[in-house]
Amino acid sequence: MNIVINNCYGGFSLSPKATLWLYEHNSKAIKATSIVEYYGLNDPKHKPINEQFGLDYNLAEWRKYLKNGMKKEGLFLTVFSPDEKFILSNHVDRESRADPLLVQVVEEMKEEANGSCASLKIVEIPNGVEYEIEEYDGTEWIAEVHRTWS
């Protein structure tokens, strides 16, 4: 069984390119949240959309990223679905790290799959092993589940 982990300090994250690829391939590892929910546009306390770093700003940055050949300077970029109706999360929960499409995108894209402050690695473990993903300061490793008492 193959599992994707982060192999450096910082934490697990995917690049916008890898996130979009997974969304377009219907991977269960990617979470899509509607823009209305993400930005709370139905909330009467919501500030105008065009405020700094709001929806308009993030859409403009996303469109600039796409126009620029999917190249981005800086660390963070809000990732939108192709129809711009959803925000896509680049943080994959630990239960989805063995998703075959996630493994495939890391194999194919290599370093291009890495999110900001991430260095993704595929670890192979025997099938049927109960495992946990452990981490320290974002660096992760696979540990076999065992019993403990206190």
N, C-alpha and C positions, 0 to 999 in steps of 0.2 A: 504494500500500500504506500502511495506517495502522499506526503503532506507538505504544505508550503509554510515556511516559518521566516521570520526576520533574523538576519545573521549579523546585525550591528546595533549599536546604541541608537535610540531614537524611537523605534516602534514600527509595527507592521502597517504599511499602507501601500496602495497601488497607485500607479501613475494614472492620469486622466485617460490616456490612450488605452491602457489595459482595462480600466473600469468601463469605458465605453464598449470595448470589444466584448467583455463579459455580458453586459446588458444586451447587446445586439445578438448574442448567442444564447439568450435566455438562461443564464447561469443563476442558480438559486443562491449563490454566494453574494450576489449584489442586491442591496436594498434600494428601492426607488420610493421616494416620498414625494407626494404631490406638492407643487409649489405653494398652493394655498395653505396646506398644513405646515410646510417648512417655514414659510414666512409669516404665518398667522394672519393672512390677509382678511379673514372673516372676523378677526378679533377687533372689537370697537376701540380698544386701546392701542391698536397698531399705528405706528407712525407712517407717514407717507412713503410710498415705494421708492421714490427717487432720492431718499436720504443717502448719505455716503455709506458705501458698502452694503446697500440694500439690493433688492432684486435687479433694478436697472443697471447698477454698477456691475454686479456679478454676471448678468447676461452679456453686457458689453465686453467684459474680460473673456468670457467663454467664446464669444464670436471672434474676438481678436486672436485667441489661441487657435481656433479652427482655421482662420484665414492665414495664419502664420505657419501653416503646415504642421500643426500640433506640436509646436515648440513653445516653451514657457520659461521665462526667467523668473526667479523667485520661488518661494516654497509652496504656496497654497493657491488653489484654483477650485472654484465650485464647478462640479461636473454636472452637466445637464444631459437629459436624454435628447436624441436627435430632433424630436418634435418640441423640445423645450417645455414640456409639461411636468417633468419630474426632475428632482435633485437626486443624483446617484451617490451613494456612500462608497468611499474607497477603503473603508475599514471593514475587513471581513471577519465575522465572528469565528471563534476557535472551532466551533462545530462544523464550519464549512471549509476548513482548510484542506480537506481531502477531496474537495469537489474536483472531478476530472477536468472540467473546463478551466478552473483556476490553475491546476497543474499544467495544463496545455498552454495557457497564455504565458505563464512564467517560463516554460521550456522554449516557446517560440520567440517571445520578445526579449528574453534575457534581461539585461540591465534596463531596457526601456519599460519593463513592467514595474520597476521600483518606484514607489511613491517618494515624497519628500522625506528625507532622513531614514530611508529604508534600503536594505540590501536583501532581496528575497532569495531563498534557497529552498530546493526540494530535498526532503529527507525521505529515504525509503525505510520502512519498518516492515516486519513480517505481518502478513494478514492475520486478523483475529486478535491481535494484541490490544488490550485496553490501554489507552495512552492519555496523557495530559500534555498540554503545551505550557511549559514553565517559562518564566522570563525574569530578567533583571535589567533594569534601565532600558527596556526595549529589546535587548538581545534575547532571543528565544531558543529553546531546545525542547526535544521530545523526551518525556519521562514515562516509563511504564507505570501504570496504576498499581499500587500495592496497599496492603493493609497497615494502618497505624492505630495505636491506642494511646490514651493518655489518662 
